[in-house]
Amino acid sequence: MVKNNPYSAMPNSLQIGEMIQAYAPWVYFHPDEQYLPLSVLWFFQNGVELHQPCQIPRPMINDGETFQTMVEQMMPF
């Protein structure tokens, strides 16, 4: 039967929802936790871009001091 219809073994949306409920990780935070996770939307709206405008972005390699110097040069403080 799988040879005729390769999608017959795929779970439907109800089964996917049940699997998410059963296997999704649980995350607990201490009541006094100071650092909580942020949403992706917040990060993109409030994050810092590590490249100069109008330039092609290049990979940033964190090798300690050189990386920190590059970041400081790009920050408008």
N, C-alpha and C positions, 0 to 999 in steps of 0.2 A: 504494500500500500504506500509506503514512503517513496518508492521509486516513481509512482504515478504522480504523487503530490508531495513535494519535499516540505511544504509548509504545514502538513497535517500534524507534525510533532511539535509545532510551535505553540506556546501558551497563548491563550486569549487575554484580553485586557483585564478581565475579572481575576484570572489566575495570576497575572503579573502583579496586580494589586495585593493579592493574598501573599505572594512571595515577598513583596516589599514589607508588608506588615510582619511577616514571620522572621525575616533575616536582616532587616535594617538595624544598624547599630544603635545602641542607646548611649547617649552622652549625658553625663551628670556633672554639674558644676557645684563647687563649694558655694554656700550662701554669701561668703565674703569675697568671692572671686572678683578681681579687679579687671582682668582682661577677658572679654567675652568675644566670641566670633562675630565677624562682620559679614554682611551680605555682599555678593559679587557686585551688585548695583552700587552700593555705598563705596566699595573700593574703587570702582571706575570713576565715580563722581568726585571722590575726595583724595584719590591716590596721587602720587607724584610720577610724572613721566621721566624716565631716565634717558631721554634723548633730546637733542636740540630741535626746535621747530624748523621745518623746511630742509631737513637732512634725513638721509636714509638711516633708520635705526640699525645699530650694529650690536652684536651680543655683548653683554657686560660680563666680565669674568671677575669674580670676587677673589682677588689674590691679596686681600688685606689692605695695605696702605695705599696702593695705586687706585684701587676701587674707591676707597673713601675720598681721595683727592678728586677723582673724576666727579663723584656725586656732589661734593662741595662746590665745585666749579659750576655745575649745572643748576644748583639751587639759587633762587633769586633772593637770598637773604642778605 
